[in-house]
Structures are given as C-alpha cells and as structure tokens.
Amino acid sequence: MNAPEVRELHSTEEFEAVSRLYADIWGTPADQGPMSAEVMRALSHAGNYVAGAYADGRLVGASVAFFGEPLGTTLHSHITGALPGHGAGLALKLHQRQWALIRGLKRITWTYDPLIRRNAHFNLTKLGARPEEYLRSFYGAMDDAINGGDESDRVLAAWDLSAPPPAPGDRGIPRPAGAAHAVRGGAGRPELAATDAEFVLIDLPDDIEALRRTDPAAAQAWRHAVRAGLGDLLAEGGRVVGLHDRRSYVIRRRPRTTPAPTPAPTTPAPTRSTP
C-alpha cells in the first residue's frame, strides 16, 4: 500500500470536502460536522495548518491545527480524521511534524479519548507522544457516532519533536518490575485496586465504542475507573512512560520526598562570669 499524498489545503472547495469527510467519520449530518469549512478557511488564511491526505485522488483524511501556548514553540492539533485502510492518520501526523519543524516549533499537542485503545497505541507507541494532563468532560456530552453520548473526558498528549521517533514495529514497553494494577480489566467491568507501587498499570477496555452501544453502564464504569486511576495519578505529578501490550498505560509515580528530620534542640553551654 502506497502512502497517501498529503498537502496543505487553501480553497473553499477543499475545505468543504474536508467538512463532509469529518461529518461522515463522526456520523453527523453533513451540516453539523465537527468543523465547518468557514472555520478552516479562517485558520488557513491566518497561517495555521490545514492539510488533506489523498489516495488515488480521493480525500481519505484531513487534519486541522493552530498555534498554541507557549507561542513560538507549540502547535495544537485540534482535529484529525481518517478513513481506515489507507495509512492516512500516520501520513498526516508525519506531514504535520515536518510542517512544525520548518517553523521552528518544538512540540505538537492534541487531545484524545484515553479509553480508545487504538488511539492510545497510535499516539504513545507509533508516534512517541505522552499524556500530560487529564481533562474531565472537556467538550461536554457528545452524541455523535463515535462518542455515543459518553462524557468527553480527554487527555492532553504532547509530542516532543526533538525526541527520536519510535522504531518501526515497536510494540510498546515491557511491564516494569514491581508494577501493580490500579485499574484491571475484569469480566466486562473494570476492577479498581489501591496500590502504592512506583509503576502503576491502568488497563483499557477491548472496544469502548462497541461497549457504549451494547452496555452503556459498563462503558460508564470504565470511564469513571480510568478517570480515577489515570486522572488522579497525572494530577499528582505522575508520568506516563508508555503503553504495555496495547492495553495498559504505565505510569510512574512522582517520587515522594521524605522531610528532613528536625534537629534535636541543643542546650546552650553555661556561661561563667568573671568577678
């Protein structure tokens, strides 16, 4: 399979095609997609990133990004959508990376649903990005075909453009010695456990999108479990070091500092007066 051709977009017709593609991917009416052609037109004209991926002349993916904080260092990738089977998602990210490097930027950030295993694998293992912040119900309730009315928790992922890319075929990181589960996949439902291990594992469901349709209560249980496990660890300064077995986030806790012992009070030496 040949990699799709990726290029920046500039015309109204191109932006309208992207808007229709996004509506198809997200399962919304054509006029209610996640981004309008008018917004893409404005962002592109202001010097931001709007690109499409084409396979045999057909639009199969697109990405929209804009400059973010800290200014001069960061590009925020707001939305990327791609049809399966073309490799468009990876091609768009690599094109976006080169676009950012040419402009002297140092990192690209984006948000994604931490419950979707394939996205976690793509972001962490294939690209080498790392989650930095857990964002609870970031967009409010979303009732499209992908989100299915679930709460829109997201993690903010950051891609360090100076870091070497992962090796092709990388399957993730091995399980660290002494790692323990805070969230483990059970019989369709997550099981939570308290642990003070240095390395903590957060399992993900097999297919959260299907679970939202077939068992909404189980999907909600997964949302709340990962929110409590991953969200709390990130808030406490923990760092996601990778994904194990395409299923488990591996988080390293922030080292606990032991306060220095308080020195014992000293008794001053007696003074002697001279007559």
Phi, psi and chi 1 to 4 in degrees:
 res  aa     phi    psi   chi1   chi2   chi3   chi4
   1 MET       -  124.3  179.4 -178.2   66.7      -
   2 ASN   -77.1  143.2  -64.6  -34.1      -      -
   3 ALA   -66.0  141.9      -      -      -      -
   4 PRO   -67.3  157.4   22.3  -31.0      -      -
   5 GLU   -81.8  130.6  173.9 -159.2   -0.6      -
   6 VAL  -116.6  132.0  179.5      -      -      -
   7 ARG  -147.3  155.5   66.8  172.7 -173.6  -95.6
   8 GLU   -68.4  150.2  -75.2 -170.5   73.3      -
   9 LEU  -112.4  147.0  -53.2  179.8      -      -
  10 HIS  -139.8  -17.9  -59.4  -75.4      -      -
  11 SER   -98.5  156.7   73.5      -      -      -
  12 THR   -60.4  -38.7  -61.1      -      -      -
  13 GLU   -62.9  -39.5  -67.0   75.1   16.9      -
  14 GLU   -65.8  -43.2  -69.2  170.0  -32.1      -
  15 PHE   -65.5  -37.3  -59.2  139.5      -      -
  16 GLU   -65.2  -37.4  -70.8  173.3  -16.2      -
  17 ALA   -65.0  -39.2      -      -      -      -
  18 VAL   -65.6  -42.1  170.5      -      -      -
  19 SER   -59.9  -41.2 -176.5      -      -      -
  20 ARG   -67.0  -40.1  -69.4 -167.6  -62.3  -90.5
  21 LEU   -61.8  -45.3  176.1   69.1      -      -
  22 TYR   -60.2  -42.4  -77.0  164.2      -      -
  23 ALA   -61.6  -39.9      -      -      -      -
  24 ASP   -64.3  -44.7  -72.4  -16.9      -      -
  25 ILE   -66.4  -43.0  -68.0  171.9      -      -
  26 TRP   -86.7   -3.5  -91.6  -96.0      -      -
  27 GLY    68.6   39.4      -      -      -      -
  28 THR  -114.5  163.2   66.6      -      -      -
  29 PRO   -56.8  153.0  -25.1   34.2      -      -
  30 ALA   -57.2  -32.0      -      -      -      -
  31 ASP   -94.4    8.8   59.6  -13.1      -      -
  32 GLN  -129.0   30.7  -63.4  176.5   25.1      -
  33 GLY   -69.0  172.1      -      -      -      -
  34 PRO   -69.6  -14.6   20.6  -30.8      -      -
  35 MET  -153.8  134.7 -179.8  166.9  -77.0      -
  36 SER   -87.0  159.6   69.5      -      -      -
  37 ALA   -62.6  -34.2      -      -      -      -
  38 GLU   -64.4  -41.6  -68.7   80.2    5.9      -
  39 VAL   -66.2  -42.0  170.6      -      -      -
  40 MET   -62.0  -39.6  -74.7 -177.8  -95.7      -
  41 ARG   -59.7  -46.3  173.1   73.6  167.6  172.2
  42 ALA   -64.8  -44.5      -      -      -      -
  43 LEU   -63.4  -43.8  -71.0  170.7      -      -
  44 SER   -63.1  -43.7  173.4      -      -      -
  45 HIS   -63.7  -30.0 -172.1  -95.4      -      -
  46 ALA   -83.3    4.3      -      -      -      -
  47 GLY    96.2   11.0      -      -      -      -
  48 ASN   -87.9 -176.1  -65.1  -76.4      -      -
  49 TYR  -100.5  120.0  178.5   88.9      -      -
  50 VAL  -136.7  117.7 -176.6      -      -      -
  51 ALA  -138.0  153.3      -      -      -      -
  52 GLY  -124.4  152.1      -      -      -      -
  53 ALA  -112.3  132.7      -      -      -      -
  54 TYR  -124.4  133.4  -66.7   83.1      -      -
  55 ALA  -119.6  117.4      -      -      -      -
  56 ASP    53.9   40.2  -61.2  -37.0      -      -
  57 GLY    80.2   -0.3      -      -      -      -
  58 ARG  -103.8  135.1  174.1 -168.1  173.9 -153.8
  59 LEU   -69.5  119.4 -179.1   68.3      -      -
  60 VAL  -122.2   -0.3  -66.0      -      -      -
  61 GLY  -173.3  159.4      -      -      -      -
  62 ALA  -157.8  156.1      -      -      -      -
  63 SER  -143.6  140.5 -174.7      -      -      -
  64 VAL  -127.1  128.6  179.4      -      -      -
  65 ALA  -140.8  156.2      -      -      -      -
  66 PHE  -141.2  161.7   43.2   79.4      -      -
  67 PHE   -68.0  140.1  -63.8  104.8      -      -
  68 GLY  -130.9 -175.8      -      -      -      -
  69 GLU   -83.8  143.8  -67.3  -75.8   -7.1      -
  70 PRO   -69.3  134.3  -14.6   29.0      -      -
  71 LEU   -59.1  140.7  -68.8  177.2      -      -
  72 GLY    87.4   -6.9      -      -      -      -
  73 THR  -126.1  -21.7   67.6      -      -      -
  74 THR  -127.5  137.3  -58.4      -      -      -
  75 LEU  -112.4  129.2 -177.8   72.5      -      -
  76 HIS  -102.4  117.8 -177.0   72.5      -      -
  77 SER   -87.3  103.7 -175.6      -      -      -
  78 HIS   -77.6  -42.9  174.7   59.4      -      -
  79 ILE  -150.4  131.8 -177.5  169.8      -      -
  80 THR  -135.0  126.8  -60.9      -      -      -
  81 GLY  -132.3  140.5      -      -      -      -
  82 ALA  -147.8  141.6      -      -      -      -
  83 LEU   -74.7  142.9  -61.8  175.6      -      -
  84 PRO   -69.5  155.4   24.6  -33.2      -      -
  85 GLY    91.5    6.2      -      -      -      -
  86 HIS  -122.2  -10.2  -58.2  -79.4      -      -
  87 GLY    70.7   22.1      -      -      -      -
  88 ALA   -71.3  -33.6      -      -      -      -
  89 GLY   -61.1  -47.7      -      -      -      -
  90 LEU   -67.0  -41.8 -179.8   59.7      -      -
  91 ALA   -60.8  -40.2      -      -      -      -
  92 LEU   -65.8  -43.0  -77.1  162.9      -      -
  93 LYS   -64.2  -40.7  -78.8  -61.5 -179.1 -172.5
  94 LEU   -67.7  -38.1  -64.9  178.5      -      -
  95 HIS   -65.0  -42.6 -177.9  -88.4      -      -
  96 GLN   -62.3  -40.4 -168.0  178.4   78.5      -
  97 ARG   -60.0  -47.1  179.8 -179.3 -171.8  -85.8
  98 GLN   -65.2  -39.5 -170.2   61.2   30.1      -
  99 TRP   -59.5  -43.2 -171.8   93.7      -      -
 100 ALA   -68.5  -41.3      -      -      -      -
 101 LEU   -63.8  -39.4  -73.7  170.8      -      -
 102 ILE   -59.1  -31.2  -71.2  171.2      -      -
 103 ARG   -94.0   12.2  -72.6  156.3  179.6   78.7
 104 GLY    76.4   16.3      -      -      -      -
 105 LEU   -81.5  156.7  -55.7  179.7      -      -
 106 LYS  -111.7  -17.8  -59.1 -178.1 -177.0  -56.0
 107 ARG  -156.5  158.4   69.1  178.7 -159.1  153.0
 108 ILE  -123.0  134.5  -60.6  174.8      -      -
 109 THR  -117.3  156.3   61.9      -      -      -
 110 TRP  -162.3  166.4   60.9   89.9      -      -
 111 THR  -109.7  150.9   62.2      -      -      -
 112 TYR  -152.0  160.2   75.2   94.4      -      -
 113 ASP   -74.9  116.4 -174.2  -20.3      -      -
 114 PRO   -67.4  -11.5   25.1  -34.1      -      -
 115 LEU   -84.3  -14.9  -69.9  178.2      -      -
 116 ILE   -87.3  110.3  -60.1  178.7      -      -
 117 ARG   -61.4  -43.4  -73.6  178.8   58.6 -160.7
 118 ARG   -64.8  -33.9   68.3  176.7 -176.5  -82.8
 119 ASN   -71.0  -39.7  -73.1   -4.0      -      -
 120 ALA   -61.7  -44.1      -      -      -      -
 121 HIS   -62.3  -46.1  171.2   70.8      -      -
 122 PHE   -61.1  -48.4  179.3   80.2      -      -
 123 ASN   -70.3  -44.5  -67.4  -29.4      -      -
 124 LEU   -85.8  -46.1  -83.5   67.4      -      -
 125 THR   -88.5  -44.3  -56.2      -      -      -
 126 LYS   -80.6  -35.7  -64.2 -166.5   73.2  169.9
 127 LEU   -99.1  -33.4  -63.3 -179.5      -      -
 128 GLY    90.2   15.7      -      -      -      -
 129 ALA   -74.6  163.4      -      -      -      -
 130 ARG  -137.3  133.7  -68.7  -68.1  179.9  -96.8
 131 PRO   -63.3  136.3  -22.1   33.9      -      -
 132 GLU  -116.0  -28.4  -72.1 -170.4  -19.0      -
 133 GLU  -148.5  139.5 -176.5 -178.8    1.2      -
 134 TYR   -96.8  126.9 -166.7   95.1      -      -
 135 LEU  -116.2  107.2  -54.8  167.0      -      -
 136 ARG   -78.0  129.0  178.6  171.1  174.5  169.0
 137 SER    44.7   54.2 -161.9      -      -      -
 138 PHE   -62.1  -40.3 -170.5   58.5      -      -
 139 TYR  -107.8    6.9  -64.6  109.3      -      -
 140 GLY    75.9 -168.1      -      -      -      -
 141 ALA   -70.1  136.3      -      -      -      -
 142 MET  -126.5  120.7  -58.7  178.6   71.9      -
 143 ASP  -109.5   36.5 -161.4   22.0      -      -
 144 ASP   -88.3 -178.1   53.8   53.1      -      -
 145 ALA   -68.1  -26.3      -      -      -      -
 146 ILE   -83.0  -45.8  -68.1  178.2      -      -
 147 ASN   -88.1  -23.0  -65.6  -78.3      -      -
 148 GLY    55.7   33.8      -      -      -      -
 149 GLY    79.7    3.7      -      -      -      -
 150 ASP   -72.2  159.8 -170.3    9.6      -      -
 151 GLU   -65.1  139.6  -64.1  176.0   87.1      -
 152 SER   -92.3   55.1   58.1      -      -      -
 153 ASP   -62.4  141.2  -72.4   20.5      -      -
 154 ARG  -138.0  159.6  -63.3  -68.2 -177.3  -95.8
 155 VAL  -114.5  145.6  -68.2      -      -      -
 156 LEU   -89.4  116.2  179.3   70.0      -      -
 157 ALA   -99.8  143.7      -      -      -      -
 158 ALA  -124.0  133.3      -      -      -      -
 159 TRP  -111.8  109.3 -168.2   13.4      -      -
 160 ASP   -77.1  110.6  179.9    0.2      -      -
 161 LEU   -74.5  -12.1  -57.7 -175.1      -      -
 162 SER   -88.1  -13.0   66.6      -      -      -
 163 ALA   -77.3  146.6      -      -      -      -
 164 PRO   -65.4  141.8   21.6  -31.5      -      -
 165 PRO   -69.1  152.7   24.7  -32.8      -      -
 166 PRO   -61.2  153.2  -20.3   31.8      -      -
 167 ALA   -68.5  142.5      -      -      -      -
 168 PRO   -56.3  137.5  -22.9   33.0      -      -
 169 GLY    81.0    5.3      -      -      -      -
 170 ASP   -58.1  132.9 -166.3  -26.5      -      -
 171 ARG  -106.0   11.8  -62.6 -176.5   60.7   83.2
 172 GLY   105.9 -169.4      -      -      -      -
 173 ILE  -103.6  150.8   65.5  171.0      -      -
 174 PRO   -69.9  160.7   24.4  -32.7      -      -
 175 ARG   -70.2  123.4  176.6  172.6  175.1  155.1
 176 PRO   -65.8  148.2  -17.9   30.7      -      -
 177 ALA   -60.5  134.5      -      -      -      -
 178 GLY    79.9    4.0      -      -      -      -
 179 ALA   -66.6  147.1      -      -      -      -
 180 ALA  -135.5  150.4      -      -      -      -
 181 HIS   -79.6  135.3  -83.5   88.3      -      -
 182 ALA  -100.1  -29.1      -      -      -      -
 183 VAL  -134.5  121.7  177.9      -      -      -
 184 ARG  -122.9  138.9 -175.5 -167.2  -62.6  -88.2
 185 GLY   -68.9  125.6      -      -      -      -
 186 GLY  -107.7 -149.0      -      -      -      -
 187 ALA   -79.9   70.3      -      -      -      -
 188 GLY    87.3  -15.7      -      -      -      -
 189 ARG  -124.4  150.6  -61.6  -74.6 -177.5  113.1
 190 PRO   -77.9  149.2   28.9  -34.6      -      -
 191 GLU  -116.8  125.4  -61.7  172.5   -4.7      -
 192 LEU   -97.8  145.9  -77.5   74.7      -      -
 193 ALA  -144.6  143.6      -      -      -      -
 194 ALA   -81.7  137.6      -      -      -      -
 195 THR  -151.3  146.7  175.5      -      -      -
 196 ASP  -114.1   22.1   58.5   -0.4      -      -
 197 ALA   -63.9  153.0      -      -      -      -
 198 GLU   -67.2  -41.4  178.5 -176.2    4.9      -
 199 PHE  -107.4  127.5  -70.1   94.9      -      -
 200 VAL  -120.1  138.3 -178.8      -      -      -
 201 LEU  -105.4  134.5  -56.7  176.1      -      -
 202 ILE  -121.5  106.0  -54.9  -70.7      -      -
 203 ASP   -72.1  158.3  -78.5   -3.4      -      -
 204 LEU  -120.6  153.6  -63.4  177.9      -      -
 205 PRO   -70.5  160.0   26.0  -34.0      -      -
 206 ASP   -61.0  -47.8  -70.2  -24.8      -      -
 207 ASP  -151.9   91.5 -173.4  -16.1      -      -
 208 ILE   -66.7  -31.0 -173.1   62.1      -      -
 209 GLU   -67.3  -41.8  -68.7  161.8  -59.5      -
 210 ALA   -67.5  -37.8      -      -      -      -
 211 LEU   -64.6  -33.3 -158.8   60.5      -      -
 212 ARG   -61.6  -32.1  -72.8  171.8 -177.3  145.7
 213 ARG   -82.9  -39.1  -63.7 -171.0  -64.0  -90.1
 214 THR   -93.1  -28.9   60.6      -      -      -
 215 ASP  -150.1   77.3 -168.3  -16.4      -      -
 216 PRO   -56.9  -33.6  -23.9   33.6      -      -
 217 ALA   -65.7  -40.2      -      -      -      -
 218 ALA   -66.7  -39.7      -      -      -      -
 219 ALA   -60.9  -41.3      -      -      -      -
 220 GLN   -66.6  -37.0 -174.5  179.1   56.0      -
 221 ALA   -62.2  -40.3      -      -      -      -
 222 TRP   -64.7  -41.7  -86.9  104.6      -      -
 223 ARG   -58.2  -47.7  172.4   66.7   73.0 -157.2
 224 HIS   -70.8  -33.7  -67.1  166.4      -      -
 225 ALA   -68.1  -46.3      -      -      -      -
 226 VAL   -69.6  -34.6  172.3      -      -      -
 227 ARG   -59.7  -45.3  176.1 -171.2  -69.4  171.8
 228 ALA   -70.1  -40.9      -      -      -      -
 229 GLY   -76.2  -63.5      -      -      -      -
 230 LEU   -68.3  -43.0  178.3   61.5      -      -
 231 GLY   -60.8  -46.0      -      -      -      -
 232 ASP   -67.2  -41.1  -72.4   -4.7      -      -
 233 LEU   -64.7  -41.7  -74.1  166.1      -      -
 234 LEU   -65.0  -40.0  -72.4  175.8      -      -
 235 ALA   -64.0  -29.3      -      -      -      -
 236 GLU   -84.5    2.8  -67.0  166.5    3.7      -
 237 GLY    97.0    8.8      -      -      -      -
 238 GLY   -67.1  159.3      -      -      -      -
 239 ARG  -127.9  127.1 -178.0  171.1   58.4   89.4
 240 VAL   -75.6  121.3  177.3      -      -      -
 241 VAL  -100.1   -9.4  -63.2      -      -      -
 242 GLY   159.6 -172.2      -      -      -      -
 243 LEU  -119.7  131.2 -164.6   70.7      -      -
 244 HIS  -104.1  128.2  170.5   63.1      -      -
 245 ASP    58.4   29.7 -162.2   29.0      -      -
 246 ARG    58.1   18.6  -67.1 -164.6  176.7 -158.5
 247 ARG  -134.8  -32.5  175.9  174.7  -62.7  -82.5
 248 SER  -122.5  123.4  -53.3      -      -      -
 249 TYR   -65.2  140.3  -70.0  108.3      -      -
 250 VAL  -113.1  116.7 -178.1      -      -      -
 251 ILE  -115.3  132.8  -58.6   98.9      -      -
 252 ARG  -100.4  123.0 -173.9  172.8 -168.7  177.6
 253 ARG   -63.5  152.3  -71.1 -175.7 -173.4  -84.6
 254 ARG   -68.3  129.0 -178.0  177.1 -177.7  178.2
 255 PRO   -57.3  135.7  -20.6   31.3      -      -
 256 ARG   -80.6  134.4  -67.1 -175.9  173.6   89.4
 257 THR   -95.1  132.9   56.3      -      -      -
 258 THR   -93.2  122.1  -56.7      -      -      -
 259 PRO   -62.4  142.3   21.4  -30.8      -      -
 260 ALA   -65.1  140.2      -      -      -      -
 261 PRO   -61.8  143.7   21.9  -31.6      -      -
 262 THR   -76.1  124.3  -56.8      -      -      -
 263 PRO   -63.4  143.8   21.5  -31.2      -      -
 264 ALA   -66.3  142.1      -      -      -      -
 265 PRO   -64.1  144.1   22.6  -31.9      -      -
 266 THR  -102.5  145.2   57.0      -      -      -
 267 THR   -92.7  122.0  -57.4      -      -      -
 268 PRO   -63.5  144.7   22.8  -31.3      -      -
 269 ALA   -66.2  142.9      -      -      -      -
 270 PRO   -65.2  146.1   23.6  -32.9      -      -
 271 THR   -99.2  148.8   56.8      -      -      -
 272 ARG  -116.2  127.4  177.4 -179.7  -62.9  175.7
 273 SER   -90.0  147.3   59.5      -      -      -
 274 THR  -101.9  124.5  -56.3      -      -      -
 275 PRO   -65.8      -   23.2  -30.9      -      -
